[in-house]
Amino acid sequence: MVLVETSLPGAPDLPETPTPPTPPGLPGLPGLRDLMRAEFAPTTVYLNTASHGLTPARTADALREAVQETVEGRIDLTRWFAVIERARARFARLVGLDPDRVALGAAVSAHVSLVAGSLPPGAEVLVADGDFSSLVNPFAMRADLKLRTAPQAELADAVRPGTALVAVSAVQSADGRIADLAAVAGAARAHGARTLVDTTQAAGWLPLDAGAFDYTVCGAYKWLLCPRGTSFLTVPGDGGDLVAAQAGWVAGERPWESCYGTVEELARSARRFDVSPAFLPYLGAERSLSLVEEAGPEAIGAHDRVLAARFRAGAAELGHRPVPGDSAIVAVPGLGGASEALKEAGVEVSVRAGNLRAAFHLYNTAEDVERLLAALPRA
């Protein structure tokens, strides 16, 4: 049977889908605009990517095809696993790593739990005040760890001798503030601490070098436009201190020979930390990641930040005080109550920690910003 003879990460007989060239020019020029028109057709002013990204047309096509294959009994696991490996490779390229350092999962909290479960009793973990629960809570669930918090802007200064791990979101979910990751990483190195960075609200628009940190985690259903149920963990080349506590058959060096009993040899790559991937989400993820690669995080980020800056300025003109910064996420404290009126006006935003939160991505336009501002009340 072919499936028994084919290794899960392999399928070398299936050529990789080529990555189309990045459209020339700066964001907003015809190449990028045409690409977005071909992939997205929102019927609202959708400014809520920080909650969930829109599904590209190419991804929807892949999902429909895969569902039909399950309906008709044309399930080809060899081909599906090959596509999933291409998704791993695409994510690796986006964050500047070799695919052997990327593990697949379904949720950020599960990845973080691996890190938390691998720490020795009594280890001190430093996190930012009010950071996202999926990053913080797995450490709190271990009563034998010392969990300490500090303001995000003071996190680097709060690292001290004895700190085992510093965990922080690259971009804060509640208000869009961008962490000084270089300072955090430098302070951690100086004190012998490891680093864990949650890139869920950053990967896709904020270019990142995952190799600058020990571990990163990313929920891919936001800025990377993947179906929910896809997440990525990056690890050091030697796996760091992680214990593959959730390893199943897909984590074996020879997965198809590891289906029964104890897995005799775990994968020699980060795949040892994989959970068995949800097929449909990952088949879609490969297509979504191809779009992000095609457009380029640098171009996407420049586009997003221009729109976000326009909204900050316009909100200030209306008498509001947005959280300052240069993030694609804009939070306006005290304006959360306006969300229902905005929804009625066809503008989709979110409310987090009492803030009205608008998130700008590659499918948004200057006209979207004006629609949002026109629907906001004056202070």
Disulfide bonds with the S-S distance in Angstrom:
none
